[in-house]
Amino acid sequence: MGWIFLILAGFCEIAGVAAISKFNEKKTFLHFLYLVAGFILSFSLLSLAMKTISMGTAYAVWTGIGTVGSAIIGILFFGESAGCKRLLFIAMIICATIGLKFIPY
């Protein structure tokens, strides 16, 4: 169950980061509400995940999901660069994050 909480926490972090970008474009209460809700849910789910997953692994996977997801959202919806080097480093983050799942904790 911890891994499910952790993955959901990562997706909530992505939503929070996307909401930051939207809030910077147009400062509305709704965008601010999405931002706060995304991060509150993210931290709450991360806390639940850390009851069964070690802190180092949980935090690394959580930030990996958030980093990669935010980069992909930036490319798809905010016009950010999708150059080969950027995609290579995103792939490296994915490999490292998956690798953490397979080492004992």
Summary of the structure (lengths in Angstrom):
residues: 105
radius of gyration: 14.5
end to end distance: 15.8
largest distance: 44.7
contacts: 317
relative contact order: 0.17
helix: 83%
strand: 0%
